[in-house]
Amino acid sequence: MCVMEPLIIIGTGLAGYTLAKEYRKHDSYSPLTLITTDDGRYYSKPMLSIGMSRKQIDTADAQEMAEQLNATILTNTRVTAIDPQHHLIKIGNDELRYRQLVLAWGADVLQLDVQGDGTEEIYSVNNLQSYEIFRKAVSGKKRVAIIGSGLVGCEFANDLIAAEHHVELISQSHSLMPKLLPADVAAPLQSCLQTLGVRFHFGVGLEEVNRIENGLELTLTNGKLIHTDVVLSAIGIKPHITMALEAGLEVNEGIQVNHLLETSAPDVFALGDCAEVEGHVLLYVAPLMACAKTLARTLAGHPTPLRYGPMPVGVKTPICPVVVCPPPRGCTGQWQIHAEGLDVRACFVKDEKLFGYALTGRYVKEKYALNKQLTIN
């Protein structure tokens, strides 16, 4: 009797588990194996940046997920090599053959280049385990310095303030979320966070972190000193590509895949934060969900090209609701901005066509109407 090799998914983050769930909607019985370096708990990664003001983040353990997915889940297991030519992966001296392989192992956090004897007190949050370490570090502490003014830094600032911490936010940029928001849209969010008590330091970097008697002393590149208890680095992530490169897969910023999410090797696919889909790395939930649903159909024997719909990004800052649908990279339009106090509607327009938008306050509810007007490339 011929035994079918499994579909193997490396990674049990939001990408890996969402793909497995979607795949089981099309194929309930074919062998499925998920492999993860951690304990395999299922959780919603977007909740990590708003979890400090809550008692806990809901999870399901690996055994529960294995039963739900009719799958084998190998936890605390590190894949050491991929051999696309022979359809196998290596785990130390052991080998596993695959029918199809999906790389969903995510991204690595960017590391701060700083000096001082307190650099061990710099934390970053990129998964449930690192979140739990950070949460333990801030327990009983009041002062937190956040490095980075991107989406994650802003969400943590709002959440930590809500959890009654004192927050200093330090950024080399001159506004909040400069890669996502025009300055006129970022200003209301900054104003609201300042009202809560967040202190901003723009246009400067972090040079040193040193231990002092009652916490840490940060030296900024402009010479200013800040005293804090814990440092959270939120300067960004980069796709994990090292093993793919070693396996001979084509990589650029991420693992290069086509409109079917196929890599350069037969029967090897990639999605999520590690993938570069036809030249674009999109580190947000909406494109991940679109990719998972599409790839699930392809893996189940119904090749389906990826087509993105509107992909708005909701910024989880309750003090000032923000939603943004970024214009396509390289699109040469202009922002048309209408503001009434803290309520801003910004539309990115080219040739009288809408290619993106950013909304704050009461204008957030207009996203559904604007989604219908969007020009999708």
C-alpha positions as CSV (number, residue, x, y, z in Angstrom):
1,M,0.0,0.0,0.0
2,C,1.4,3.4,-1.0
3,V,1.7,5.9,1.8
4,M,1.2,9.5,0.8
5,E,3.9,11.9,2.0
6,P,2.5,14.8,4.0
7,L,2.1,18.4,3.2
8,I,4.6,20.0,5.6
9,I,4.2,23.6,6.9
10,I,7.2,25.1,8.7
11,G,5.9,27.6,11.2
12,T,2.8,27.7,13.5
13,G,2.3,31.5,13.6
14,L,-0.7,33.2,12.2
15,A,0.4,32.3,8.6
16,G,1.0,28.6,9.3
17,Y,-2.1,27.9,11.3
18,T,-4.4,30.0,9.1
19,L,-3.1,28.1,6.0
20,A,-3.7,24.8,7.8
21,K,-7.2,25.8,8.7
22,E,-8.0,26.9,5.2
23,Y,-6.5,23.8,3.7
24,R,-8.6,21.5,5.8
25,K,-11.7,23.2,4.4
26,H,-10.7,21.6,1.0
27,D,-9.0,18.4,2.2
28,S,-9.9,16.8,5.5
29,Y,-7.8,13.7,5.4
30,S,-4.5,14.0,3.5
31,P,-1.4,13.9,5.8
32,L,-0.5,17.3,7.2
33,T,2.5,18.1,9.4
34,L,3.3,21.4,11.0
35,I,6.8,22.1,12.5
36,T,7.7,24.8,15.0
37,T,10.6,25.8,17.1
38,D,8.3,26.8,19.9
39,D,5.6,25.1,21.9
40,G,3.0,25.4,19.1
41,R,0.4,27.4,20.9
42,Y,-2.1,29.2,18.7
43,Y,-2.7,32.9,19.3
44,S,-3.4,36.0,17.4
45,K,-0.2,37.9,16.8
46,P,-1.9,41.3,16.3
47,M,-3.1,41.0,19.9
48,L,0.5,41.1,21.3
49,S,0.8,44.8,21.0
50,I,-2.4,45.4,22.9
51,G,-2.1,42.7,25.5
52,M,-0.4,44.6,28.4
53,S,-3.7,46.2,29.5
54,R,-5.4,42.8,29.4
55,K,-5.1,39.9,31.8
56,Q,-4.0,37.4,29.2
57,I,-4.0,36.5,25.5
58,D,-6.2,33.6,24.6
59,T,-4.3,30.6,23.3
60,A,-4.9,27.0,22.3
61,D,-2.1,24.5,22.9
62,A,-0.5,22.3,20.2
63,Q,-2.5,19.2,21.2
64,E,-5.8,21.0,20.7
65,M,-4.6,22.4,17.4
66,A,-3.5,18.9,16.2
67,E,-6.9,17.5,17.0
68,Q,-8.7,20.4,15.4
69,L,-6.6,20.2,12.2
70,N,-6.3,16.4,12.1
71,A,-2.5,17.0,11.8
72,T,0.8,16.1,13.3
73,I,2.4,19.0,15.1
74,L,6.1,18.8,15.9
75,T,6.9,21.3,18.7
76,N,10.3,22.6,19.9
77,T,11.7,21.2,16.7
78,R,14.2,23.1,14.5
79,V,14.5,22.4,10.7
80,T,18.2,22.5,9.9
81,A,18.1,22.2,6.1
82,I,15.8,21.9,3.1
83,D,16.6,19.6,0.1
84,P,14.2,20.6,-2.6
85,Q,15.8,18.3,-5.1
86,H,14.9,15.2,-3.0
87,H,11.7,16.6,-1.5
88,L,12.9,16.4,2.1
89,I,13.8,18.5,5.1
90,K,16.4,17.8,7.7
91,I,16.0,18.0,11.4
92,G,19.5,17.4,12.7
93,N,20.4,13.9,11.5
94,D,16.8,13.0,10.8
95,E,15.0,13.4,7.5
96,L,11.3,13.9,6.6
97,R,10.0,13.7,3.1
98,Y,7.2,15.9,1.9
99,R,4.6,16.0,-0.8
100,Q,4.5,19.8,-0.7
101,L,6.4,22.2,1.5
102,V,5.2,25.6,2.8
103,L,7.6,28.0,4.4
104,A,5.7,30.1,6.9
105,W,8.4,30.8,9.4
106,G,8.0,34.5,9.5
107,A,10.5,37.3,10.1
108,D,13.3,38.2,12.4
109,V,13.4,41.4,14.5
110,L,15.8,44.1,13.5
111,Q,18.5,44.6,16.2
112,L,19.5,47.9,17.8
113,D,23.2,48.7,17.5
114,V,23.8,50.3,20.9
115,Q,26.5,50.3,23.5
116,G,26.5,50.1,27.3
117,D,26.2,47.5,30.1
118,G,22.3,47.5,30.0
119,T,21.7,46.2,26.6
120,E,20.3,42.9,28.1
121,E,17.4,45.0,29.3
122,I,16.4,45.7,25.6
123,Y,13.4,43.6,24.6
124,S,11.6,43.0,21.4
125,V,8.2,41.3,20.8
126,N,7.7,39.2,17.7
127,N,5.9,36.1,19.0
128,L,4.1,34.8,22.1
129,Q,7.3,33.7,23.8
130,S,9.0,37.0,23.5
131,Y,5.8,38.8,24.5
132,E,5.7,36.7,27.7
133,I,9.3,37.5,28.5
134,F,8.7,41.3,28.0
135,R,5.5,41.1,30.1
136,K,7.5,39.5,32.9
137,A,10.2,42.2,32.6
138,V,7.8,45.1,33.0
139,S,5.8,43.5,35.8
140,G,6.2,45.7,38.8
141,K,8.0,48.4,36.8
142,K,6.6,51.7,35.8
143,R,8.8,53.3,33.2
144,V,9.1,51.9,29.6
145,A,11.1,53.4,26.7
146,I,9.9,52.4,23.2
147,I,12.4,52.7,20.4
148,G,10.5,53.1,17.1
149,S,7.5,55.1,16.0
150,G,6.0,52.6,13.6
151,L,2.7,50.8,13.9
152,V,3.8,48.4,16.6
153,G,5.5,51.1,18.6
154,C,2.4,53.3,18.6
155,E,0.1,50.4,19.6
156,F,2.4,49.4,22.5
157,A,2.6,53.1,23.6
158,N,-1.2,53.3,23.8
159,D,-1.5,49.9,25.5
160,L,1.3,50.5,28.1
161,I,-0.2,53.8,29.0
162,A,-3.5,52.1,29.5
163,A,-1.8,49.6,31.8
164,E,-0.5,52.6,33.9
165,H,3.1,52.7,32.7
166,H,5.0,55.8,31.9
167,V,6.1,55.8,28.3
168,E,8.9,57.6,26.4
169,L,8.9,57.0,22.7
170,I,12.2,57.6,20.8
171,S,12.4,57.6,17.0
172,Q,14.8,58.6,14.3
173,S,11.8,59.6,12.2
174,H,10.0,62.9,12.7
175,S,6.4,61.6,12.9
176,L,4.4,58.5,13.7
177,M,4.3,55.7,11.2
178,P,6.0,57.6,8.4
179,K,5.9,54.5,6.1
180,L,2.1,54.3,6.5
181,L,0.7,57.7,7.3
182,P,1.1,61.2,5.8
183,A,2.2,63.6,8.5
184,D,-1.2,65.4,8.6
185,V,-2.8,62.1,9.5
186,A,-0.1,61.1,12.1
187,A,-0.5,64.4,14.0
188,P,-3.9,63.6,15.6
189,L,-2.6,60.3,16.8
190,Q,0.5,61.9,18.3
191,S,-1.7,64.6,20.0
192,C,-4.0,62.0,21.5
193,L,-1.1,59.9,22.8
194,Q,0.5,63.0,24.3
195,T,-2.7,63.7,26.1
196,L,-2.5,60.3,27.7
197,G,1.1,61.1,28.8
198,V,3.4,59.6,26.2
199,R,6.5,61.7,25.8
200,F,8.0,61.8,22.3
201,H,11.7,62.3,21.2
202,F,11.8,62.6,17.4
203,G,14.8,62.8,15.1
204,V,17.1,61.0,17.5
205,G,18.5,57.5,18.0
206,L,19.5,55.5,20.9
207,E,23.3,55.4,21.5
208,E,23.8,53.8,24.9
209,V,21.9,51.8,27.6
210,N,23.6,51.7,31.0
211,R,22.5,50.4,34.4
212,I,22.1,52.8,37.2
213,E,21.0,52.4,40.8
214,N,17.2,52.7,40.1
215,G,16.9,51.4,36.5
216,L,18.5,52.3,33.2
217,E,20.0,55.4,31.8
218,L,19.5,55.9,28.0
219,T,21.9,58.2,26.1
220,L,20.3,59.6,22.9
221,T,22.3,60.6,19.9
222,N,21.6,64.3,20.7
223,G,23.2,63.8,24.2
224,K,19.9,63.8,26.1
225,L,19.6,61.4,29.0
226,I,16.4,59.4,29.8
227,H,15.8,57.3,32.8
228,T,13.6,54.2,32.5
229,D,13.2,50.6,33.8
230,V,12.8,48.6,30.5
231,V,13.5,49.2,26.9
232,L,11.2,47.9,24.1
233,S,12.7,47.8,20.6
234,A,10.1,48.2,17.9
235,I,12.2,49.2,14.9
236,G,10.9,46.6,12.6
237,I,11.3,43.1,11.2
238,K,12.9,41.5,8.1
239,P,11.9,38.3,6.3
240,H,13.7,35.2,7.5
241,I,15.5,34.0,4.3
242,T,18.7,32.3,5.5
243,M,17.7,28.6,5.1
244,A,15.9,29.4,1.9
245,L,19.1,30.9,0.5
246,E,21.1,27.9,1.6
247,A,18.6,25.6,-0.1
248,G,19.1,27.5,-3.4
249,L,15.7,29.2,-3.5
250,E,15.5,32.6,-5.2
251,V,15.5,35.4,-2.6
252,N,15.5,39.1,-2.5
253,E,14.1,41.1,0.4
254,G,12.0,37.9,1.1
255,I,11.6,34.5,-0.4
256,Q,10.5,35.2,-4.0
257,V,7.2,33.6,-5.0
258,N,4.8,34.1,-7.9
259,H,1.1,34.7,-8.1
260,L,0.6,31.0,-7.0
261,L,2.9,31.6,-4.1
262,E,5.4,29.1,-5.7
263,T,9.1,29.5,-4.9
264,S,11.7,28.7,-7.5
265,A,11.7,25.1,-6.4
266,P,9.0,22.6,-7.4
267,D,6.3,21.9,-4.7
268,V,7.8,24.5,-2.3
269,F,5.7,27.5,-1.4
270,A,6.0,30.5,0.9
271,L,3.6,32.9,2.6
272,G,3.4,35.4,5.4
273,D,6.2,37.7,6.6
274,C,9.0,35.6,5.0
275,A,7.5,35.8,1.5
276,E,8.0,38.4,-1.3
277,V,5.0,38.1,-3.6
278,E,5.9,39.2,-7.1
279,G,8.3,41.9,-5.7
280,H,6.3,43.0,-2.6
281,V,6.7,42.1,1.1
282,L,3.5,42.9,2.8
283,L,3.8,42.6,6.6
284,Y,0.2,42.9,7.5
285,V,-2.7,40.6,8.3
286,A,-5.0,41.3,5.4
287,P,-2.5,40.1,2.7
288,L,-1.6,37.2,4.8
289,M,-5.2,36.1,5.0
290,A,-5.7,36.5,1.3
291,C,-2.5,34.4,0.6
292,A,-3.6,31.6,3.0
293,K,-7.0,31.3,1.4
294,T,-5.6,31.3,-2.1
295,L,-2.7,28.9,-1.3
296,A,-5.0,26.4,0.4
297,R,-7.0,25.9,-2.8
298,T,-3.8,25.5,-4.8
299,L,-2.4,22.9,-2.3
300,A,-5.7,21.0,-2.5
301,G,-5.3,20.6,-6.2
302,H,-7.1,23.7,-7.5
303,P,-4.4,26.1,-8.6
304,T,-5.7,29.6,-7.8
305,P,-3.8,32.8,-8.7
306,L,-3.5,35.4,-5.9
307,R,-5.6,38.5,-6.3
308,Y,-5.6,41.1,-3.6
309,G,-8.7,43.1,-2.7
310,P,-8.7,46.2,-0.5
311,M,-6.2,45.7,2.3
312,P,-6.9,48.3,5.0
313,V,-4.7,48.3,8.1
314,G,-6.4,49.1,11.4
315,V,-4.1,50.7,14.0
316,K,-5.0,49.5,17.4
317,T,-4.8,52.8,19.3
318,P,-8.2,53.3,21.0
319,I,-7.3,56.8,22.1
320,C,-7.4,57.8,18.4
321,P,-8.8,55.2,15.9
322,V,-6.8,55.0,12.7
323,V,-7.2,53.0,9.5
324,V,-5.0,53.2,6.5
325,C,-5.0,51.5,3.1
326,P,-1.5,52.4,1.7
327,P,-1.3,53.3,-1.9
328,P,0.7,50.8,-4.1
329,R,4.5,51.2,-3.8
330,G,5.7,53.6,-6.5
331,C,2.3,55.0,-7.2
332,T,2.8,58.7,-8.2
333,G,-0.3,60.4,-6.9
334,Q,-1.0,62.9,-4.2
335,W,-2.7,63.1,-0.8
336,Q,-5.9,65.1,-0.7
337,I,-6.5,65.9,3.0
338,H,-9.6,67.1,4.8
339,A,-9.3,67.7,8.6
340,E,-11.7,68.8,11.3
341,G,-9.7,68.8,14.5
342,L,-8.6,65.3,15.3
343,D,-10.8,63.8,12.6
344,V,-8.9,63.5,9.3
345,R,-9.8,62.0,5.9
346,A,-6.8,61.6,3.5
347,C,-7.3,60.2,0.0
348,F,-4.4,59.3,-2.2
349,V,-5.5,60.2,-5.7
350,K,-4.0,59.9,-9.2
351,D,-5.9,60.9,-12.4
352,E,-9.1,61.3,-10.2
353,K,-8.9,57.6,-9.2
354,L,-8.5,56.5,-5.6
355,F,-5.4,54.4,-4.8
356,G,-5.3,54.6,-1.0
357,Y,-6.6,56.4,2.0
358,A,-5.9,57.1,5.7
359,L,-8.6,58.0,8.2
360,T,-8.7,59.0,11.9
361,G,-11.5,59.5,14.4
362,R,-15.0,59.6,13.1
363,Y,-13.9,59.3,9.5
364,V,-12.8,55.7,10.2
365,K,-16.3,54.5,9.5
366,E,-15.9,55.7,5.8
367,K,-13.5,52.9,5.1
368,Y,-16.2,50.6,3.7
369,A,-17.4,53.1,1.2
370,L,-13.8,54.0,0.2
371,N,-12.9,50.3,-0.3
372,K,-15.6,50.2,-3.0
373,Q,-13.9,53.1,-4.8
374,L,-10.4,51.8,-4.6
375,T,-8.5,51.2,-7.8
376,I,-6.9,47.7,-7.4
377,N,-3.9,47.1,-9.6
